[in-house]
Every structure is written in C-alpha cells, then in structure tokens.
C-alpha cells in the first residue's frame, strides 16, 4: 500500500512539474508574469510603490526579491543570476520562462523535480583542485601567491572533512601536476576521471581574479540548454546545444544554490552570486557538479586572508557544509519509498 501511495505521489509530482507556465512574447523571448509565479508557488506578491521592485512573501517572510532591469534576484538572501533581466510591462514585472523553469521553480519546489534528482546523498565525491603543473591559474605576483597551490591545499583539507562525514573522496590531482599542458585536453579529462570513478558529486576549487577592488565568492554550475551563461549578453553556437552535464540541470541548480549559500555564510564575504557557465571542466560530467571561486587573489587584502591556513580551513569547512546542505535538500525533495 505504501509503495502504491508513493507511485501516486510521484505521478502527481510529475504532472505538477510538467504543467506549462503561461507566457507572453516580450523582446523576442517568452516571459512569465511574476504575479503568476507567486500564485503558482503559493506566495504573496508584494510590489513597492514605484512598481520597480517585487517581493514574493511566504507569510511575513520575504522569500524572493526581484527588481526591474536587474539580471539577478535574491532567494532567502542569496544572490542568483538569471539568463535575462527582469522587465516591466503592463504594470507588472516579468521574467523569462526558462528562468522560471530552470532556476526559480526548481529551487523553491525541488519536490516537483524529485523524479529527476538523485535518490540518495552523494557517496563518492571527486574534488578537482584547479590548474596545476605548468598552469598556475590566478597569480598575485606582488605577494608571490598562486591559485594552483591554494586550490590543492583546500582540496586536501576538504577531503578530510568529507571523509569524516562518511563520503568516499577522490582527487583529480594530489600534487602539482595536470593531465595535459593543452587545456582542451586537461579540462575534459578532469570530468572523465570523475565519470570513470562513478562519482556522485564533482567539486572544482578555484580562486578568482578581477579588478583589484572586487572581493567575495562566486559559485558556478553548467548552463542549461537554451539559457545564456551569466557572462553572455546574446546566444552563441553553444546556446542551443545539449551537453552531457545538462542531464543534471535539476540537481545542479539545487547543488549550486546550497553550495553558494554555505560559502557566503561560512566565509562572511561579499555575495558575488550563483552563476552559470559552459565551462569545459563541467561540460561532460555524468554527475552533478559545481565550481567554486572561493576568493579573489587579485585583491591584496583578500589574498592575504587566503595565504593563512585558518582561512583556507574556513573555505574547506564552508564547502563541506554546502555538501551537507545539498544532501539535506535531496532528502527533503525525495518521494517517500516503502513496501
């Protein structure tokens, strides 16, 4: 009887997830009214007096915050980037249908995607310390610091934490080396190693660079088919393509969000956003994968923090917490089983 009830629940979830979002054509894209999004998600839409901002509330609690012309929104305080900006039309705010289907709805209602999510917490985790060997990654030459060194150090610290949580943990590299001096070979090989090992989760660890004033953390997962990557303003030849990693879109968005929240909270650092990119290191994965940019080595003060063992341990702890939060989110989204 329990098994039959579970099947009925799964069927209901599938129908709910498949229900189309009503859209209108604006600026050459399909857009959904955020008032409709609020209604479908069981939230109350609360616009400000200017009509430029819209909060979606669950009782008194603000869950989502959107603003006209902005290409990001906030969910429970975490910054999330979208494919296209919010637009105002006919007195309402609108977001693209693909942003609703691939980001907003699956984050708020992961149970609707239960059939497309892993059924168990990750057992085997592949850690990928970025760069290595002849590729130093980001360098702060003034301070004599190199991304490849810190990425490996954090990975080794993280390995111990994850093993203490009961995971089997593997690394794409355990010393200063890379698979190939050609990045077109090296980056896909990292995913290939994870696939061969039957990894349930892939975490690539990096440190960022930008104009010197910028600090904070960014978190990336692979861009869904037809969506724009965060750094893109228009489609390119890759936009309509389906890559192996796109089979994990629903798990990836949940993983990326939970990891990003844990990183921002654990490091108490500026929130640079949860983003998407079609990076080669993630493209061919057969499991959910995330890439974290834990800090900016291009900012001297932040680089000095990274150069301390205590802060690198903080980074490892924040990533480990992200894995725990992701596992808990999977458990919460799963359809009950029984016999």
N, C-alpha and C positions, 0 to 999 in steps of 0.2 A: 504493500500500500504506500509506504514512504517513497519507494522508487517511482511509482506511478505519479504521486504528487509532485515529485521533483521534475519529471518529464513535462507535466502540465505547466509548471512554473517556468521551465526552460523555454517551452513554446511561447508562453506569454511574453517572456523577456525578448525572444527573437522577433516577435511581432512588433513589440514596442520599439525596438532598435531600428526596425525596417520602416516604420511609419515615416512618410516623406515630410520634410519641412516645407511649408508654403513659402514660396519665394517670388520676388518680382525682379525684373531686369533693371539694374541701375549701373551706369558707367561701364556697360559691357559685361557685367558679372551678375550672378544670381545672389540676391541679398534677402535676408530674413529680418523681419521687424523684431527688435529686442523685446517688445511687449509680448509677442508670441512666444519667444524663447522663455521669458519669465513664466508665462502661463503654463507652458508645457513642462517646465521644471518645477512647478509648484511654488514659485516665488512671487513676491510682490514687486512691481516696477515702480521706482520712486525717482522721478525726474527732478532736477533742480529748477530754480525759477528761470534760468536762461535757456533751458532746453538743450544745453550743450553736454550735460553730464547725466548719466542714468545709473542709479544703484539698483541692484536686484537683491531684495531682502528676504530672509527666512525668519519671520517674526521680527524682532528688533535687530537681529544680527545682519550686518551687511556681508553678503557673500561675494557678489560681483560688483565691480566698478568700471564703467565704460565712459569714454569721452569722445565727442565729435572730433574727427580728423586724426585721432590717435591710432597707431597701428598696434597698440598693446592694450591689455586690460589687466585688472587685478582680481584674483580669486583668493579669498581669505588672506589678503595682504600680499600675496606673491605675484610678481610681475610676469606676465605671459605674452609673448609676441604672436601676432596673427599674420595671415597671408596678405591681407589687405586692411586698410584703415577703416575705422567706423565712419559712416556717412550719415548726414541728416537729410531727411526728405519727408515732406508732407507732415511736419510736426513730430516726427518720430526719429529715433536712431536705429540704424541698421548695420548688420554685419554679414559678411558673405556666408552663403550656405555651407561652403566647405569648411569654414572656420567653426561653424556650429557643429557640423558632423564629425570633424576630425580633432577638435580641441574642446570646445565648451561643453557639449553634451557628454562625451565620454569621461571628462574629468569630474563633472558633477554627478553623473549617474553611471558609474562603471558597471553596476549590476546589469544594465541594459546590454552590455557588451560581454557578459560572462562567458558566452559560448566561444568568444574569440580571445579570451585571456588564458594564460597558463592556469592550470588547475591546482598547482602546488607552489609553495615557496621555492625559490631557486636553491638547488643543491650545489651544483658546480658553477663557480664564478671565475671567469677569466679576467684578470687585471692586465691592462695594457699601459705600461709606463711610456709616455710619448717620446718620440725621437730616439736618440741613442747613436753610438758609434760616430760616424762622420757627420751626423745631423745633430747639432747641439740644441736645435729649437730656439726659443727666445733667449737672448743673452743680454744681460746688463753688464756691459764691458767696464763701465766705471767702477762697479762693485765687484767685478770678476765672478759673476753668477751665471749659471747655465740651467736652462729648463730641464735638459735631459737628466741632470744629476738629481734635482729635486723630485722629478716625476718618479724615478726609481725608488728614492728614499721613501716617499709617501706610499708607494705601492707595497713595499716591504713591511711598513708599519701597518698598513691596512690588511695585509694578508694575515697577520697575527690576530687582529681584531675579528675578522670574519671567521677564521678557524675557531676562535673561542666561541663564536655563535653557532658552530656546528656545520659550517659550509666547507666543501672541498674547494681549495683555492689554487689556481694556476696562474702563471705569468707568461706574457708573450716574450719577455726578456728578463733575465735576472742579473745582468751585468751590462756594461757599456758597449752595446752592440746593436745592430739592426739586421733585418733579413737581407736587405739589398741597399746599395747606395742609390738605386733608382726608386724614387717614391712611388712610381706607378706599379712597382713590384712589391716594395716594402709594405705599403699601407694595406692592400688587399690580403697580403699574407697574414697579417695580424687577425683579420676576420677568419681566414681559412684555418688557422691554428685553433681558434675558438670553436669553429664548426666541427673540426676533426675530433676535438676533445669532448664533444657533446655538451658544451657549456649551456647553462640555463640563463646566464646573465653575462654581459660584457661591459666593462667599465674602463674607459680610456682616460688617463690622467694627464692633464696639461696645465701650463701656466701661460698667461696671456701677454699681449703687447698692444699698445695703443699710444696716443698722445700722453705725455707724462702725467697730466693731471688726473687721468682716469684710474679708478680703483674699483675693486669689487669682484663678484663672482658671476659667471655665466654657465649655463647648462644647456647642452645640445642633444637632440635626438635626430634621427633621419627624417627628412621632409617627406610627407605623404605625397602620393601621385597627384598631379594637377595643382598642388599648392606651390606658392612661391616660398623659397627659402628666405630666412629673415634678412639676409643681406641683399636680396634681389628686389628690383622695382618692376620688373616685367618678366614674362616667361622666356625660357630659353629651350634648347633642344632636349634638355633633360626633364623639363617640367611634366610632359605628358607620359613619360616612361614609368613603368612599374619595375622596381628593383627588388631583389630578394628581401631586403630589410623592410619593404612595405607590407610584407605579410605580418609584421609585428606592430603595425601602426597603433592599435588599441593599447597594447602593452607598453609600447614606447612612450606614449603620451602620459600614461599613469606613472611609469618609471621616472621620466624626466621631471615631472611636476613634484613628485615626492622627493627626489634627489635634490632638486633646486631649493625647495623649502628647507630641507635639512641643512644644506650648505649655507644658506643665508643666515639661518638661525644659529647654527653651530659656530660660524666664523664671525658673526656680528659685523658683517661687512656690507657695503652697498649692493643693492639688488640690481644687477645689470640685465636680468631677465632670463627666462626659459625660452630657448630659441630652437629653430630648425635649420639644418644644413644637409646638403647631399655630399657628405664627406666620404672619401674612399674607404676610410678605416671602418665606417659603419655600414657601407652600402651592401655588402654581401653577407651580412650576418644572418644566421638561421635562428637567432635568439634575440630577445630584447637587448638593446644596447644604448649606452649613454656616454657622452663625452663631457667631462667637467673641466672648465677653465677656472682653477681654484683661486688665482690671484694674478695681479699684473706685475711682472718683473720689470716692466718699463717705468713703473713708478718707484722711485728710490725708497720711500718710506715703507711701501708695501713689500718691496723686495727684501728689505732688511728684516721684516717680520718672517718672510719665508725662509730666510737664512738662519732662523732659530729652530732648534729641534722641537721646542714646545709648540710652536705654531704649526709645524708640519704634522705633529701628532694630533693637533686640533683638526687639521684637514682630514687626516685619516679617520678620526672619530666622527666627523660630520658625514663623510661618505658612508661609513658603516651604518650610521643612523638612517641615512637615506635608503640603504638596502633593507633595513628593518621596517621602515615606514612603507616601502613598496610591498614587502611581503605581507604586511598587515592589510594594506589596501587590497591585495589579491584575495586574502582570506575574507575580507568584508564583501567583496564583489562576487564571490563564488556562489553557485547554486547548490543548496544543500543536497547531499547524497545520502542514500540509505538503502536498506534491503528489506 
